[in-house]
Every structure is written in C-alpha cells, then in structure tokens.
Amino acid sequence: GMLCAGFSLEVFKHWAPSPLNLVALPGYSVAGTVGHKLMSGKPTTVDLYNGTKVDVRCKIHQVAFSPHTDAKGIMDLTKFLSPKNVVLVHGEKPSMMSLKEKITSELDIPCFVPANGETVSVSSTTFIKANASDMFLKSCSSPNFRFSNSSTQLRVTDQRTVDGVLVIEKSKKAKIVHQDEVSEVLHEKNHVVSLAYCCPVKVKGESDDDDVDLIKQLSEKISETMSG
C-alpha cells in the first residue's frame, strides 16, 4: 500500500508515466516511502530506493482506508475503484461470505473467498505473447490417457496437464520454460534442502530380533510424530 517494494512498486513503475492511469493510496504512509512522497504533494518525478527516478503523470488519489475497516468501508472502496474482480482474505468466514454476496448482488462484481492455499483463476483482457522452450513443448506433447468402460464402448480421454514457469526478463520476450531448466535460464544454482530428525529409542541388544524391534520402534515413533 505504501509502495515500499514488491509487486505494487513494480506495477507503479509501469503505471506512473501514463496520464490515463490512476493510483489509489491508503490514508497513511510512513515518511520516506514512495507512497508518502506521492501524497505529500504533486511530484512530477519520484525517487525510488535504488536511485532511479520515475516520471509521475498518472492521477494520484488518496483513500481514507484502514486495513481493519468494516463492511461498509470495503463496499465504499470497492464501489469507488470498480474492479473487475474482488478477492476477500483475512476475515471470519461467515462475515466474508456475507460480504461476498453483498458485493456480487449490489455491485455486480465477481467476488471470491479462497481458503488458505486455494487458487483463484480470473479472466484477463491482457494477452502476453511468449516463446516456449523445446523441453516445455516436449512435456506438453506427452499424452495422459484415461480409460473408462461404458455399457457399449471403451472411452479414451486425454487429460494431460503441463507445468511450466513464465520467465520475464528486462528487454527480453517472455518465455515459458520447463521447471527443470529454470535454474539454467536464470543462471542460478540449485539448492537442496535436507531435513534430519532425531528419534530416541531404546535398544536391548544386538541380535536380529533386536534389529526388528528397533525398526518397529522407529516406525511407531515416526508415525506418532507425523500424526501429531
């Protein structure tokens, strides 16, 4: 919200030079942040944290907004911004579902209330042309047949899914690569994460029966730990 860093700052860099765009900022920004600089006046340029400057020709609108606002505040903000989609997070489920129904019925805007880890897919009017690596294309061509028997005939369906990574670099065309070649494309090293767990068990002796007992104890201990 304060345009400190991350995705919001990257979006601002692209939006700021055009007078056709509008950037809405919350009512409070910490001094020294890009958001505070924009609300302190009407700058034609703004200094970013890496020493670069960005031309500011877009409209800047300050919204009296609290992250702990009530349903009315969220409705007013949504009505003002008129987004194409709304995603509600951080709230009690009954209240979120009630607010979702209100946004959908009164504002006629698609609204989503995803659970933790759930993916939301929204349609976009922006299309980006991207190249694709040979390895990615090869993975797309691998069939994933599913067979099902009906009363009269055998049905065969192809339910293939592919995994790829979209790489967008400065001054280069976007490219979709296979996940196994990401490190090579980005010139980064692969990192291996190892996990060790100390599991105390009591061993009576060194006979074969004791080895079996040790394996049994380890299995029970690990199962108990993982289930807990």
N, C-alpha and C positions, 0 to 999 in steps of 0.2 A: 504493500500500500504506500510506503514512503519512498519507493523506487530506490531501495538501498542496493540491491543486487538481484541476481537470478533472472527468471523468465520475464517478470514485469519490467525490469530495466531494459532487457533486450527488445521487448515489444515497443517500449517508449522510444528507443533509438530509431526505430523504423517509422513510427507514427509522428514523431515530433516535427519533422520538416514539412509536412503537408498541412495546409490550412483547412483541408476537408475533414481532418480528424479532430476528435475531442477526447481529452484525457480527464477522467473524473478522479479526484484525490480525496482521501478521507479528511475529516476536520482537523486532525492533529498529525503533525510530522515532526520528528526530532530535528533540532537545529543541526545543520551541516549535511543533511540528506538532500538528494535531488528533489524530493517532494517538497521539502521546506523552502528550497531556493525558488521553486516554481510558484509557491503560494505567497512568498514574501514580496512579490512584485510581478511585473510582466516582462521577464527577461527575453531578449531575442536570441540569446545563446546561453547554454548552461554547461558548466564544467563537470565532467564525470570523474570518477575516482581514479581512473588510470591516466589522467592528464589530458584526455581528449575533450573536444568541445562538440556539442550538438546544436544545430540551429533549431530554434523553437518557433514554429509558425502555426502549430496546432492550437486549438482552443483549450484553455485550462479551466475546469470547473471544480470548485470546492464543495464537497458534500458534508454536511454535518452528520457524521456517521460514527457509531460506536460498534465494536465487534460483539457487544452484548446487547444489541438492540432488540426491541420487541417485534412481534409480528407486523404491527402497523408500520414500523420503520423499515422493515425489509420490503413490505409491499410498496411503500412510497418510493424507495430506492429502485426497485425493480420496474415500477411504472415509469420512472424518470429515464432510466437507461434503456428501456425497451430491448432487452437482449433477445436473441433468437432461442436461447435455451437457458434454463436455470438448474444448477446443481446445488442441493442443500446438504450441508455437512455440519457436524458439531452441534448436536442438539438431541433432546429426548425424542424417541421415535414417534410417540403419539402426536406430539406438537408438530414435528416435521411433516408427518403425513397430513395433518390438518392444514398446514400452511401450503403444502403441495397442491391439495385440492383447491384451495383458495386462489393460488396463482394460476392454476390451469383453467378454472371456471371464470374468474373475474378478468384476468388479463389475457387469456387465451394464449399462454406461452407454455410450451412443453417443459415439464419440471421433473427432476429425477432426485431420488433419495437413496443413493447407493449405500450398501453396507460396507464395512471395512474390507478392503481387498477386492471389492466388486468393480468391474469395468463398465464404464458408461460409453456408449457409442452415439455420436450425434452427427447428423449430416452436415456437409460443408459445401459452400458455393465456390470455394477456392480449390483449384486443382494445381498440383505441382508435378511437372514432368520430371521423371527421374530415370537415370540409367540403372541397369541391373548387372551384377557380376555373373560370370559364367557359372560359378558354384551355386549361386542362388537360383538361377534359372534351371540348373540341373536338378536341384532339390524340388522345384515346382513340378518337374515332369515325372516324378516318381509317383505311380498310382497308389491309391489306398482303397482297394476294392472291399466292399461289404456284400456278403451273400445272404439272401433271405429266401426261404421257401414259402411260396403261396400254394393255394389249393391246386392250381393248374400249371404254374410255371415257376422257374427259378429266376429271381430278380437279382440283378447285379447293379450296385450303385458305387460311384466313385466319390468318397468323402475325404478327399485329400485336403490337408491344411499345410501351410508353409510358414516357417518362421524366418524373419529377416530383420535387419537393422537398417534404419534410414540414416545415412550419414550426410550431413550438410556442412560443407566447409566454405570458408570465405573465398569468393571469386571462383568457385568451382560448382559444377552442376551437381545437384543432389544425386545420390546413388544408393541403391538398396543392395546390401551385401549379406552373405550368409554369416550366421553368428560365429562360425569357426574362423572367419578371416577378419573379424573386426580389429583385433589387436594389430594385425599386419597393416591394415589400411590406415589406422590411426597412429601407427609407429609407436605402439605402447607394448610393454612387456605383460605377459600373462602372470597372474598372481594365483597362488594356490593357498587355500585356507584349510588348515588341519585342526582337528578338534581331538583332544585327549581327555579321557575321563578316568579318574582313579576310583576303583571299586574295591573296597576292603572285604576280603572273605577269609575264612579260617580253613586251613588245610591240616589234616591229621598226620598224614604220612606221604610216602612217595610211591605207593602201589598203583596198579592200574585202576583199582576200584576208587582210589582217592582222586585219580585224574577225572574219572567220570563224575564223582561227587563235586569236584571243583567246577567242571563245566556246567553242571546242574545249578550250582550256587550262583555262578556268574550269570546264567540265563535268567534265573529268577530275580536276581538283583537288578539287572538291566531292565527287565520287563516292569518291575516295580517302579524304578526310577522314571522310565519313559511314560508310564501311565499316570504317574503323579504329576 
